[in-house]
Amino acid sequence: MDEGSREVLKRLKSKAKYTTKELCSKGEKIYAKIKEKLEPTLNNKFVAIEVDSGDYFIGNDAIEAADKARERYPGSVFFLVRIGHPAAFKTKRGIKVLRGVNRISESGKAKIVLNDAPNII
């Protein structure tokens, strides 16, 4: 099974609206439109983008941005960007860039878990 087929199968199993690639593509296009508005005044903050509406939510960290986004769009998945940076997260050694996170709710509080999906929360 090729990578594209795996993505479609994952989406069908999880009832997700978009594949990871589709969500990232939409998120990157929206971020490109708002990038000049956000940079450089909000560098180092995080932005969670709801890709269907184009609405975005800014936080001092990924959890704050995700919580704001979830308040407005509780059932959505969001594209996450660290403003002014090529990726949301890096490893301690700075060798490998970790671009993706999943948000898991525990008792009403957000928890960020790294995954292989770039910029998805």
N, CA, C and O atoms as CSV, one atom per row, in Angstrom:
chain,resi,resn,atom,element,x,y,z
A,1,MET,N,N,0.850,-1.181,0.000
A,1,MET,CA,C,0.000,0.000,0.000
A,1,MET,C,C,0.893,1.240,0.000
A,1,MET,O,O,1.811,1.343,0.814
A,2,ASP,N,N,0.631,2.176,-0.903
A,2,ASP,CA,C,1.443,3.384,-0.973
A,2,ASP,C,C,1.029,4.396,0.093
A,2,ASP,O,O,0.006,4.236,0.759
A,3,GLU,N,N,1.846,5.443,0.241
A,3,GLU,CA,C,1.631,6.441,1.297
A,3,GLU,C,C,0.288,7.153,1.147
A,3,GLU,O,O,-0.401,7.389,2.139
A,4,GLY,N,N,-0.088,7.495,-0.077
A,4,GLY,CA,C,-1.356,8.174,-0.319
A,4,GLY,C,C,-2.546,7.327,0.106
A,4,GLY,O,O,-3.499,7.837,0.697
A,5,SER,N,N,-2.492,6.042,-0.191
A,5,SER,CA,C,-3.570,5.128,0.200
A,5,SER,C,C,-3.664,5.007,1.714
A,5,SER,O,O,-4.759,4.936,2.272
A,6,ARG,N,N,-2.506,4.985,2.380
A,6,ARG,CA,C,-2.498,4.912,3.851
A,6,ARG,C,C,-3.174,6.139,4.451
A,6,ARG,O,O,-3.945,6.032,5.404
A,7,GLU,N,N,-2.873,7.321,3.876
A,7,GLU,CA,C,-3.476,8.570,4.368
A,7,GLU,C,C,-4.998,8.527,4.230
A,7,GLU,O,O,-5.716,8.895,5.160
A,8,VAL,N,N,-5.487,8.082,3.081
A,8,VAL,CA,C,-6.928,8.007,2.846
A,8,VAL,C,C,-7.563,7.002,3.805
A,8,VAL,O,O,-8.631,7.262,4.361
A,9,LEU,N,N,-6.913,5.864,3.998
A,9,LEU,CA,C,-7.422,4.846,4.910
A,9,LEU,C,C,-7.478,5.372,6.338
A,9,LEU,O,O,-8.458,5.147,7.049
A,10,LYS,N,N,-6.420,6.077,6.760
A,10,LYS,CA,C,-6.409,6.678,8.101
A,10,LYS,C,C,-7.566,7.650,8.271
A,10,LYS,O,O,-8.231,7.669,9.307
A,11,ARG,N,N,-7.798,8.459,7.239
A,11,ARG,CA,C,-8.865,9.453,7.310
A,11,ARG,C,C,-10.215,8.767,7.435
A,11,ARG,O,O,-11.058,9.196,8.223
A,12,LEU,N,N,-10.432,7.702,6.662
A,12,LEU,CA,C,-11.703,6.986,6.725
A,12,LEU,C,C,-11.916,6.338,8.088
A,12,LEU,O,O,-13.019,6.375,8.634
A,13,LYS,N,N,-10.862,5.745,8.635
A,13,LYS,CA,C,-10.961,5.097,9.942
A,13,LYS,C,C,-11.235,6.104,11.051
A,13,LYS,O,O,-12.018,5.833,11.962
A,14,SER,N,N,-10.595,7.256,10.975
A,14,SER,CA,C,-10.738,8.246,12.040
A,14,SER,C,C,-11.884,9.215,11.790
A,14,SER,O,O,-12.173,10.058,12.639
A,15,LYS,N,N,-12.544,9.108,10.636
A,15,LYS,CA,C,-13.620,10.013,10.234
A,15,LYS,C,C,-13.130,11.451,10.144
A,15,LYS,O,O,-13.908,12.389,10.315
A,16,ALA,N,N,-11.841,11.623,9.877
A,16,ALA,CA,C,-11.252,12.953,9.743
A,16,ALA,C,C,-11.714,13.585,8.438
A,16,ALA,O,O,-11.934,12.903,7.438
A,17,LYS,N,N,-11.853,14.889,8.475
A,17,LYS,CA,C,-12.316,15.632,7.303
A,17,LYS,C,C,-11.229,15.737,6.231
A,17,LYS,O,O,-11.526,15.722,5.036
A,18,TYR,N,N,-9.972,15.843,6.665
A,18,TYR,CA,C,-8.851,16.022,5.747
A,18,TYR,C,C,-7.735,15.043,6.074
A,18,TYR,O,O,-7.598,14.594,7.212
A,19,THR,N,N,-6.935,14.716,5.057
A,19,THR,CA,C,-5.704,13.985,5.323
A,19,THR,C,C,-4.723,14.980,5.941
A,19,THR,O,O,-4.957,16.189,5.914
A,20,THR,N,N,-3.643,14.474,6.488
A,20,THR,CA,C,-2.621,15.340,7.075
A,20,THR,C,C,-2.085,16.311,6.033
A,20,THR,O,O,-1.925,17.500,6.310
A,21,LYS,N,N,-1.811,15.808,4.842
A,21,LYS,CA,C,-1.273,16.669,3.783
A,21,LYS,C,C,-2.259,17.763,3.393
A,21,LYS,O,O,-1.862,18.910,3.186
A,22,GLU,N,N,-3.531,17.419,3.293
A,22,GLU,CA,C,-4.543,18.419,2.936
A,22,GLU,C,C,-4.642,19.504,4.007
A,22,GLU,O,O,-4.696,20.694,3.698
A,23,LEU,N,N,-4.664,19.079,5.263
A,23,LEU,CA,C,-4.769,20.036,6.361
A,23,LEU,C,C,-3.550,20.952,6.396
A,23,LEU,O,O,-3.680,22.161,6.585
A,24,CYS,N,N,-2.369,20.373,6.215
A,24,CYS,CA,C,-1.143,21.179,6.210
A,24,CYS,C,C,-1.131,22.154,5.040
A,24,CYS,O,O,-0.735,23.309,5.195
A,25,SER,N,N,-1.555,21.700,3.890
A,25,SER,CA,C,-1.591,22.562,2.718
A,25,SER,C,C,-2.522,23.746,2.942
A,25,SER,O,O,-2.156,24.887,2.658
A,26,LYS,N,N,-3.720,23.483,3.448
A,26,LYS,CA,C,-4.673,24.554,3.734
A,26,LYS,C,C,-4.121,25.506,4.794
A,26,LYS,O,O,-4.211,26.725,4.645
A,27,GLY,N,N,-3.552,24.949,5.862
A,27,GLY,CA,C,-3.001,25.763,6.936
A,27,GLY,C,C,-1.853,26.642,6.472
A,27,GLY,O,O,-1.769,27.813,6.843
A,28,GLU,N,N,-0.968,26.075,5.660
A,28,GLU,CA,C,0.171,26.840,5.153
A,28,GLU,C,C,-0.281,27.992,4.256
A,28,GLU,O,O,0.306,29.073,4.291
A,29,LYS,N,N,-1.320,27.765,3.453
A,29,LYS,CA,C,-1.839,28.825,2.580
A,29,LYS,C,C,-2.435,29.964,3.412
A,29,LYS,O,O,-2.211,31.138,3.115
A,30,ILE,N,N,-3.183,29.618,4.439
A,30,ILE,CA,C,-3.776,30.648,5.302
A,30,ILE,C,C,-2.682,31.408,6.039
A,30,ILE,O,O,-2.729,32.635,6.127
A,31,TYR,N,N,-1.691,30.682,6.571
A,31,TYR,CA,C,-0.608,31.348,7.289
A,31,TYR,C,C,0.157,32.298,6.370
A,31,TYR,O,O,0.555,33.383,6.794
A,32,ALA,N,N,0.362,31.901,5.125
A,32,ALA,CA,C,1.068,32.769,4.178
A,32,ALA,C,C,0.323,34.099,3.995
A,32,ALA,O,O,0.947,35.143,3.803
A,33,LYS,N,N,-1.005,34.055,4.055
A,33,LYS,CA,C,-1.807,35.269,3.897
A,33,LYS,C,C,-1.732,36.186,5.120
A,33,LYS,O,O,-1.779,37.409,4.982
A,34,ILE,N,N,-1.617,35.604,6.308
A,34,ILE,CA,C,-1.636,36.411,7.545
A,34,ILE,C,C,-0.244,36.650,8.122
A,34,ILE,O,O,-0.095,37.385,9.099
A,35,LYS,N,N,0.760,36.043,7.531
A,35,LYS,CA,C,2.127,36.089,8.045
A,35,LYS,C,C,2.632,37.522,8.244
A,35,LYS,O,O,3.185,37.845,9.296
A,36,GLU,N,N,2.446,38.367,7.249
A,36,GLU,CA,C,2.942,39.744,7.351
A,36,GLU,C,C,2.242,40.520,8.456
A,36,GLU,O,O,2.836,41.408,9.069
A,37,LYS,N,N,0.998,40.192,8.707
A,37,LYS,CA,C,0.237,40.853,9.776
A,37,LYS,C,C,0.765,40.444,11.165
A,37,LYS,O,O,0.763,41.244,12.101
A,38,LEU,N,N,1.213,39.190,11.278
A,38,LEU,CA,C,1.650,38.652,12.573
A,38,LEU,C,C,3.128,38.905,12.870
A,38,LEU,O,O,3.502,39.173,14.011
A,39,GLU,N,N,3.957,38.817,11.840
A,39,GLU,CA,C,5.398,39.011,12.025
A,39,GLU,C,C,5.747,40.472,11.795
A,39,GLU,O,O,5.092,41.090,10.957
A,40,PRO,N,N,6.682,41.056,12.437
A,40,PRO,CA,C,7.512,40.563,13.532
A,40,PRO,C,C,6.946,40.885,14.918
A,40,PRO,O,O,7.558,40.524,15.923
A,41,THR,N,N,5.786,41.558,14.993
A,41,THR,CA,C,5.295,42.000,16.306
A,41,THR,C,C,4.919,40.854,17.241
A,41,THR,O,O,4.960,41.018,18.460
A,42,LEU,N,N,4.553,39.700,16.691
A,42,LEU,CA,C,4.134,38.574,17.530
A,42,LEU,C,C,5.085,37.382,17.452
A,42,LEU,O,O,4.702,36.264,17.797
A,43,ASN,N,N,6.319,37.606,17.004
A,43,ASN,CA,C,7.286,36.505,16.906
A,43,ASN,C,C,7.390,35.747,18.228
A,43,ASN,O,O,7.311,36.330,19.309
A,44,ASN,N,N,7.569,34.442,18.110
A,44,ASN,CA,C,7.724,33.490,19.222
A,44,ASN,C,C,6.412,33.097,19.882
A,44,ASN,O,O,6.408,32.220,20.746
A,45,LYS,N,N,5.318,33.707,19.511
A,45,LYS,CA,C,4.010,33.255,19.995
A,45,LYS,C,C,3.527,32.167,19.048
A,45,LYS,O,O,4.132,31.939,18.000
A,46,PHE,N,N,2.450,31.499,19.408
A,46,PHE,CA,C,1.895,30.428,18.595
A,46,PHE,C,C,0.548,30.854,18.025
A,46,PHE,O,O,-0.192,31.619,18.643
A,47,VAL,N,N,0.247,30.345,16.839
A,47,VAL,CA,C,-1.044,30.599,16.223
A,47,VAL,C,C,-1.647,29.254,15.810
A,47,VAL,O,O,-1.001,28.440,15.150
A,48,ALA,N,N,-2.908,29.045,16.219
A,48,ALA,CA,C,-3.665,27.861,15.817
A,48,ALA,C,C,-4.681,28.323,14.774
A,48,ALA,O,O,-5.470,29.234,15.026
A,49,ILE,N,N,-4.654,27.692,13.611
A,49,ILE,CA,C,-5.503,28.103,12.496
A,49,ILE,C,C,-6.572,27.049,12.244
A,49,ILE,O,O,-6.271,25.866,12.084
A,50,GLU,N,N,-7.833,27.498,12.210
A,50,GLU,CA,C,-8.955,26.641,11.834
A,50,GLU,C,C,-9.078,26.774,10.319
A,50,GLU,O,O,-9.444,27.838,9.820
A,51,VAL,N,N,-8.777,25.710,9.587
A,51,VAL,CA,C,-8.579,25.823,8.148
A,51,VAL,C,C,-9.857,26.022,7.339
A,51,VAL,O,O,-9.788,26.534,6.222
A,52,ASP,N,N,-11.004,25.640,7.854
A,52,ASP,CA,C,-12.243,25.833,7.100
A,52,ASP,C,C,-12.685,27.295,7.110
A,52,ASP,O,O,-13.118,27.825,6.087
A,53,SER,N,N,-12.576,27.931,8.248
A,53,SER,CA,C,-13.030,29.320,8.381
A,53,SER,C,C,-11.923,30.332,8.115
A,53,SER,O,O,-12.190,31.465,7.715
A,54,GLY,N,N,-10.669,29.910,8.342
A,54,GLY,CA,C,-9.550,30.842,8.248
A,54,GLY,C,C,-9.321,31.608,9.535
A,54,GLY,O,O,-8.407,32.429,9.619
A,55,ASP,N,N,-10.149,31.345,10.544
A,55,ASP,CA,C,-9.975,32.000,11.846
A,55,ASP,C,C,-8.693,31.497,12.491
A,55,ASP,O,O,-8.306,30.341,12.318
A,56,TYR,N,N,-8.044,32.380,13.236
A,56,TYR,CA,C,-6.817,31.979,13.913
A,56,TYR,C,C,-6.804,32.531,15.333
A,56,TYR,O,O,-7.448,33.534,15.642
A,57,PHE,N,N,-6.049,31.842,16.183
A,57,PHE,CA,C,-6.023,32.132,17.606
A,57,PHE,C,C,-4.578,32.158,18.073
A,57,PHE,O,O,-3.821,31.217,17.834
A,58,ILE,N,N,-4.203,33.241,18.740
A,58,ILE,CA,C,-2.814,33.449,19.152
A,58,ILE,C,C,-2.678,33.185,20.641
A,58,ILE,O,O,-3.531,33.585,21.433
A,59,GLY,N,N,-1.595,32.506,21.018
A,59,GLY,CA,C,-1.300,32.249,22.418
A,59,GLY,C,C,0.184,32.381,22.693
A,59,GLY,O,O,1.003,32.332,21.776
A,60,ASN,N,N,0.524,32.547,23.957
A,60,ASN,CA,C,1.929,32.621,24.342
A,60,ASN,C,C,2.629,31.282,24.180
A,60,ASN,O,O,3.850,31.230,24.034
A,61,ASP,N,N,1.863,30.202,24.204
A,61,ASP,CA,C,2.403,28.866,23.961
A,61,ASP,C,C,1.384,28.070,23.155
A,61,ASP,O,O,0.276,28.544,22.906
A,62,ALA,N,N,1.757,26.872,22.751
A,62,ALA,CA,C,0.899,26.046,21.907
A,62,ALA,C,C,-0.401,25.673,22.614
A,62,ALA,O,O,-1.462,25.641,21.991
A,63,ILE,N,N,-0.320,25.398,23.887
A,63,ILE,CA,C,-1.513,25.006,24.637
A,63,ILE,C,C,-2.512,26.152,24.710
A,63,ILE,O,O,-3.710,25.938,24.525
A,64,GLU,N,N,-2.039,27.355,24.976
A,64,GLU,CA,C,-2.937,28.506,25.047
A,64,GLU,C,C,-3.618,28.760,23.698
A,64,GLU,O,O,-4.822,29.008,23.655
A,65,ALA,N,N,-2.866,28.700,22.606
A,65,ALA,CA,C,-3.443,28.893,21.275
A,65,ALA,C,C,-4.473,27.808,20.969
A,65,ALA,O,O,-5.544,28.094,20.433
A,66,ALA,N,N,-4.143,26.557,21.312
A,66,ALA,CA,C,-5.062,25.444,21.066
A,66,ALA,C,C,-6.324,25.566,21.912
A,66,ALA,O,O,-7.421,25.293,21.423
A,67,ASP,N,N,-6.187,25.966,23.156
A,67,ASP,CA,C,-7.356,26.123,24.020
A,67,ASP,C,C,-8.301,27.199,23.490
A,67,ASP,O,O,-9.518,27.016,23.498
A,68,LYS,N,N,-7.746,28.310,23.033
A,68,LYS,CA,C,-8.575,29.383,22.465
A,68,LYS,C,C,-9.314,28.885,21.221
A,68,LYS,O,O,-10.498,29.165,21.035
A,69,ALA,N,N,-8.602,28.148,20.382
A,69,ALA,CA,C,-9.206,27.619,19.163
A,69,ALA,C,C,-10.306,26.608,19.493
A,69,ALA,O,O,-11.371,26.620,18.876
A,70,ARG,N,N,-10.043,25.736,20.463
A,70,ARG,CA,C,-11.023,24.713,20.852
A,70,ARG,C,C,-12.280,25.317,21.476
A,70,ARG,O,O,-13.369,24.759,21.343
A,71,GLU,N,N,-12.134,26.442,22.149
A,71,GLU,CA,C,-13.312,27.114,22.707
A,71,GLU,C,C,-14.295,27.485,21.607
A,71,GLU,O,O,-15.504,27.307,21.750
A,72,ARG,N,N,-13.763,27.998,20.516
A,72,ARG,CA,C,-14.601,28.464,19.408
A,72,ARG,C,C,-15.017,27.323,18.484
A,72,ARG,O,O,-16.144,27.304,17.988
A,73,TYR,N,N,-14.112,26.370,18.252
A,73,TYR,CA,C,-14.342,25.252,17.338
A,73,TYR,C,C,-14.005,23.935,18.040
A,73,TYR,O,O,-12.957,23.348,17.773
A,74,PRO,N,N,-14.875,23.469,18.928
A,74,PRO,CA,C,-14.546,22.297,19.751
A,74,PRO,C,C,-14.280,21.002,18.984
A,74,PRO,O,O,-13.539,20.157,19.485
A,75,GLY,N,N,-14.839,20.813,17.820
A,75,GLY,CA,C,-14.646,19.558,17.103
A,75,GLY,C,C,-13.608,19.609,16.010
A,75,GLY,O,O,-13.434,18.631,15.284
A,76,SER,N,N,-12.916,20.718,15.871
A,76,SER,CA,C,-11.971,20.885,14.764
A,76,SER,C,C,-10.562,20.420,15.095
A,76,SER,O,O,-10.195,20.229,16.255
A,77,VAL,N,N,-9.793,20.247,14.035
A,77,VAL,CA,C,-8.362,20.005,14.123
A,77,VAL,C,C,-7.702,21.266,13.584
A,77,VAL,O,O,-8.202,21.867,12.632
A,78,PHE,N,N,-6.588,21.675,14.179
A,78,PHE,CA,C,-5.986,22.959,13.847
A,78,PHE,C,C,-4.565,22.813,13.318
A,78,PHE,O,O,-3.847,21.868,13.643
A,79,PHE,N,N,-4.190,23.773,12.500
A,79,PHE,CA,C,-2.832,23.891,11.997
A,79,PHE,C,C,-2.095,24.825,12.949
A,79,PHE,O,O,-2.558,25.939,13.196
A,80,LEU,N,N,-0.976,24.399,13.479
A,80,LEU,CA,C,-0.237,25.158,14.487
A,80,LEU,C,C,1.077,25.676,13.923
A,80,LEU,O,O,1.819,24.942,13.271
A,81,VAL,N,N,1.357,26.961,14.185
A,81,VAL,CA,C,2.596,27.575,13.729
A,81,VAL,C,C,3.172,28.404,14.861
A,81,VAL,O,O,2.438,29.073,15.589
A,82,ARG,N,N,4.482,28.358,15.006
A,82,ARG,CA,C,5.162,29.288,15.903
A,82,ARG,C,C,5.560,30.487,15.052
A,82,ARG,O,O,6.344,30.358,14.113
A,83,ILE,N,N,5.027,31.625,15.378
A,83,ILE,CA,C,5.184,32.813,14.550
A,83,ILE,C,C,6.661,33.204,14.451
A,83,ILE,O,O,7.361,33.327,15.456
A,84,GLY,N,N,7.109,33.396,13.210
A,84,GLY,CA,C,8.491,33.788,12.953
A,84,GLY,C,C,9.475,32.637,12.902
A,84,GLY,O,O,10.681,32.866,12.810
A,85,HIS,N,N,8.987,31.396,12.961
A,85,HIS,CA,C,9.847,30.215,12.951
A,85,HIS,C,C,9.394,29.247,11.867
A,85,HIS,O,O,8.221,29.247,11.496
A,86,PRO,N,N,10.298,28.426,11.356
A,86,PRO,CA,C,9.913,27.464,10.327
A,86,PRO,C,C,9.134,26.268,10.873
A,86,PRO,O,O,8.472,25.561,10.113
A,87,ALA,N,N,9.209,26.042,12.176
A,87,ALA,CA,C,8.522,24.907,12.787
A,87,ALA,C,C,8.038,25.291,14.178
A,87,ALA,O,O,8.540,26.238,14.784
A,88,ALA,N,N,7.060,24.547,14.673
A,88,ALA,CA,C,6.514,24.845,15.986
A,88,ALA,C,C,7.474,24.441,17.114
A,88,ALA,O,O,7.559,25.137,18.125
A,89,PHE,N,N,8.198,23.320,16.950
A,89,PHE,CA,C,9.058,22.797,18.013
A,89,PHE,C,C,10.371,22.275,17.454
A,89,PHE,O,O,10.459,21.931,16.275
A,90,LYS,N,N,11.406,22.215,18.313
A,90,LYS,CA,C,12.702,21.605,17.987
A,90,LYS,C,C,13.109,20.693,19.135
A,90,LYS,O,O,12.644,20.846,20.264
A,91,THR,N,N,13.992,19.736,18.825
A,91,THR,CA,C,14.549,18.921,19.897
A,91,THR,C,C,15.582,19.740,20.651
A,91,THR,O,O,16.004,20.797,20.180
A,92,LYS,N,N,15.993,19.259,21.819
A,92,LYS,CA,C,16.960,19.987,22.646
A,92,LYS,C,C,18.290,20.205,21.934
A,92,LYS,O,O,18.920,21.251,22.087
A,93,ARG,N,N,18.710,19.218,21.160
A,93,ARG,CA,C,19.997,19.323,20.473
A,93,ARG,C,C,19.917,20.211,19.234
A,93,ARG,O,O,20.943,20.604,18.679
A,94,GLY,N,N,18.708,20.522,18.807
A,94,GLY,CA,C,18.536,21.377,17.641
A,94,GLY,C,C,18.856,20.693,16.331
A,94,GLY,O,O,19.010,21.358,15.306
A,95,ILE,N,N,18.959,19.357,16.346
A,95,ILE,CA,C,19.302,18.638,15.131
A,95,ILE,C,C,18.046,18.343,14.314
A,95,ILE,O,O,17.994,18.652,13.123
A,96,LYS,N,N,17.059,17.760,14.932
A,96,LYS,CA,C,15.843,17.383,14.229
A,96,LYS,C,C,14.728,18.360,14.588
A,96,LYS,O,O,14.490,18.628,15.766
A,97,VAL,N,N,14.064,18.878,13.603
A,97,VAL,CA,C,12.945,19.783,13.847
A,97,VAL,C,C,11.677,18.958,13.947
A,97,VAL,O,O,11.352,18.190,13.042
A,98,LEU,N,N,10.974,19.117,15.035
A,98,LEU,CA,C,9.684,18.459,15.218
A,98,LEU,C,C,8.604,19.460,14.854
A,98,LEU,O,O,8.455,20.485,15.520
A,99,ARG,N,N,7.856,19.174,13.811
A,99,ARG,CA,C,6.900,20.145,13.310
A,99,ARG,C,C,5.479,19.880,13.775
A,99,ARG,O,O,4.622,20.741,13.577
A,100,GLY,N,N,5.184,18.756,14.374
A,100,GLY,CA,C,3.789,18.452,14.635
A,100,GLY,C,C,3.462,18.171,16.078
A,100,GLY,O,O,4.315,17.738,16.852
A,101,VAL,N,N,2.225,18.420,16.431
A,101,VAL,CA,C,1.730,18.118,17.762
A,101,VAL,C,C,0.300,17.640,17.660
A,101,VAL,O,O,-0.411,17.980,16.714
A,102,ASN,N,N,-0.116,16.865,18.617
A,102,ASN,CA,C,-1.521,16.512,18.801
A,102,ASN,C,C,-1.943,17.079,20.127
A,102,ASN,O,O,-1.159,17.081,21.077
A,103,ARG,N,N,-3.137,17.549,20.214
A,103,ARG,CA,C,-3.658,18.067,21.471
A,103,ARG,C,C,-4.597,17.023,22.039
A,103,ARG,O,O,-5.531,16.586,21.366
A,104,ILE,N,N,-4.354,16.626,23.264
A,104,ILE,CA,C,-5.202,15.664,23.939
A,104,ILE,C,C,-5.763,16.336,25.178
A,104,ILE,O,O,-5.013,16.874,25.994
A,105,SER,N,N,-7.069,16.306,25.318
A,105,SER,CA,C,-7.702,16.957,26.452
A,105,SER,C,C,-7.740,16.004,27.637
A,105,SER,O,O,-8.163,14.855,27.506
A,106,GLU,N,N,-7.308,16.473,28.762
A,106,GLU,CA,C,-7.362,15.698,29.999
A,106,GLU,C,C,-7.968,16.586,31.073
A,106,GLU,O,O,-7.364,17.576,31.483
A,107,SER,N,N,-9.149,16.234,31.522
A,107,SER,CA,C,-9.835,16.990,32.569
A,107,SER,C,C,-9.980,18.463,32.205
A,107,SER,O,O,-9.825,19.335,33.059
A,108,GLY,N,N,-10.276,18.736,30.946
A,108,GLY,CA,C,-10.483,20.113,30.523
A,108,GLY,C,C,-9.212,20.899,30.276
A,108,GLY,O,O,-9.279,22.063,29.881
A,109,LYS,N,N,-8.055,20.295,30.497
A,109,LYS,CA,C,-6.789,20.985,30.262
A,109,LYS,C,C,-6.108,20.382,29.048
A,109,LYS,O,O,-6.268,19.196,28.757
A,110,ALA,N,N,-5.355,21.199,28.351
A,110,ALA,CA,C,-4.688,20.728,27.134
A,110,ALA,C,C,-3.363,20.074,27.459
A,110,ALA,O,O,-2.672,20.464,28.400
A,111,LYS,N,N,-3.024,19.089,26.679
A,111,LYS,CA,C,-1.722,18.441,26.773
A,111,LYS,C,C,-1.219,18.294,25.342
A,111,LYS,O,O,-1.952,17.808,24.480
A,112,ILE,N,N,-0.004,18.697,25.081
A,112,ILE,CA,C,0.560,18.607,23.741
A,112,ILE,C,C,1.401,17.342,23.640
A,112,ILE,O,O,2.266,17.098,24.481
A,113,VAL,N,N,1.148,16.543,22.619
A,113,VAL,CA,C,1.877,15.306,22.400
A,113,VAL,C,C,2.478,15.357,20.998
A,113,VAL,O,O,1.763,15.611,20.028
A,114,LEU,N,N,3.775,15.120,20.882
A,114,LEU,CA,C,4.425,15.144,19.573
A,114,LEU,C,C,3.974,13.960,18.733
A,114,LEU,O,O,3.780,12.860,19.251
A,115,ASN,N,N,3.806,14.189,17.431
A,115,ASN,CA,C,3.477,13.118,16.509
A,115,ASN,C,C,4.177,13.349,15.179
A,115,ASN,O,O,5.048,14.212,15.073
A,116,ASP,N,N,3.801,12.582,14.170
A,116,ASP,CA,C,4.469,12.716,12.883
A,116,ASP,C,C,3.707,13.613,11.913
A,116,ASP,O,O,4.093,13.713,10.749
A,117,ALA,N,N,2.660,14.252,12.351
A,117,ALA,CA,C,1.868,15.114,11.479
A,117,ALA,C,C,2.314,16.568,11.650
A,117,ALA,O,O,2.120,17.156,12.714
A,118,PRO,N,N,2.903,17.139,10.619
A,118,PRO,CA,C,3.406,18.510,10.736
A,118,PRO,C,C,2.332,19.521,11.092
A,118,PRO,O,O,1.318,19.622,10.400
A,119,ASN,N,N,2.542,20.252,12.141
A,119,ASN,CA,C,1.735,21.405,12.516
A,119,ASN,C,C,0.245,21.112,12.709
A,119,ASN,O,O,-0.585,21.977,12.435
A,120,ILE,N,N,-0.102,19.937,13.164
A,120,ILE,CA,C,-1.504,19.595,13.377
A,120,ILE,C,C,-1.759,19.463,14.874
A,120,ILE,O,O,-1.009,18.780,15.571
A,121,ILE,N,N,-2.815,20.111,15.376
A,121,ILE,CA,C,-3.196,19.931,16.767
A,121,ILE,C,C,-4.664,19.597,16.850
A,121,ILE,O,O,-5.193,19.404,17.945
